[in-house]
Amino acid sequence: MAKKQATAAEIRAELQRRIELCADRDGSCCRSGAPTPRLTRSKEGGGPNWTVDGLPELAPGCFGAILKIVDQARLEYELTSSSSSDDIYR
């Protein structure tokens, strides 16, 4: 399956949309904030080319639920660089 191409802003918006739909912890996880993706090297052919550096505004007890959302999006989306000044491979 081909991955969808998207900018960091587009992926972050999709993450936020999915988080807002999250029903884990009796709906309290839906108030968590979305992390910002950053470009990385893919460890294997077809593997994710982006990661996040933490989970901001994380509601208590929601780490696992939000991490699942991020992991699923990493399988579906390929991050495209929209700027030559992106901090790649940090």
C-alpha positions in Angstrom: 0.0 0.0 0.0 1.4 3.4 -1.0 1.7 5.9 1.8 0.0 9.3 1.6 2.4 12.2 1.1 1.9 15.1 3.6 3.6 18.0 5.3 4.3 18.1 9.0 1.4 20.5 9.4 -1.0 18.2 7.6 0.2 15.1 9.6 -0.1 17.0 12.8 -3.7 18.1 11.9 -4.6 14.5 11.1 -3.1 13.3 14.4 -5.1 16.0 16.2 -8.3 14.9 14.4 -7.7 11.3 15.5 -6.9 12.2 19.0 -10.1 14.2 19.3 -12.0 11.1 18.3 -10.2 8.9 20.8 -12.5 7.4 23.4 -9.8 5.9 25.7 -9.9 6.7 29.4 -13.6 7.6 29.2 -12.9 10.2 26.6 -10.2 12.1 28.6 -7.6 11.3 26.0 -9.4 13.4 23.4 -8.1 16.5 25.1 -4.5 15.7 24.5 -2.4 17.8 22.0 -0.9 16.4 18.8 2.8 16.2 18.5 4.7 17.7 15.5 6.4 15.3 13.1 10.0 15.7 12.1 11.9 14.0 9.3 14.2 11.0 10.0 15.9 8.3 8.0 13.8 5.3 7.4 15.4 2.3 9.1 14.2 -0.1 6.4 12.7 0.2 3.0 9.2 1.5 3.2 9.5 2.2 7.0 8.4 5.4 8.5 10.4 8.5 7.6 9.3 10.6 10.5 9.0 10.6 14.3 7.9 12.9 17.1 10.0 14.2 20.0 7.4 13.8 22.7 3.7 14.1 23.3 2.7 17.6 24.3 -0.4 18.4 26.4 -0.8 14.7 27.3 -3.8 14.0 29.4 -3.1 11.8 32.4 -3.0 8.1 31.6 -3.2 8.6 27.8 0.4 7.8 26.7 -0.4 4.4 25.3 -3.6 5.5 23.4 -1.8 8.5 21.8 1.3 6.5 21.0 -1.0 4.0 19.1 -2.5 6.9 17.1 1.0 8.2 16.2 2.3 4.7 15.3 -0.7 4.1 13.0 -0.2 7.4 11.2 3.5 6.6 10.8 2.5 3.6 8.8 0.0 5.6 6.6 1.9 8.8 6.0 5.2 9.8 4.5 6.5 13.2 5.6 7.4 15.5 2.7 9.9 18.3 3.3 8.3 21.7 2.7 11.5 23.7 3.4 15.2 23.4 2.7 15.8 24.5 6.3 14.1 21.5 7.9 16.2 19.9 10.6 16.6 16.5 9.0 18.1 13.4 10.7 18.5 15.1 14.0 
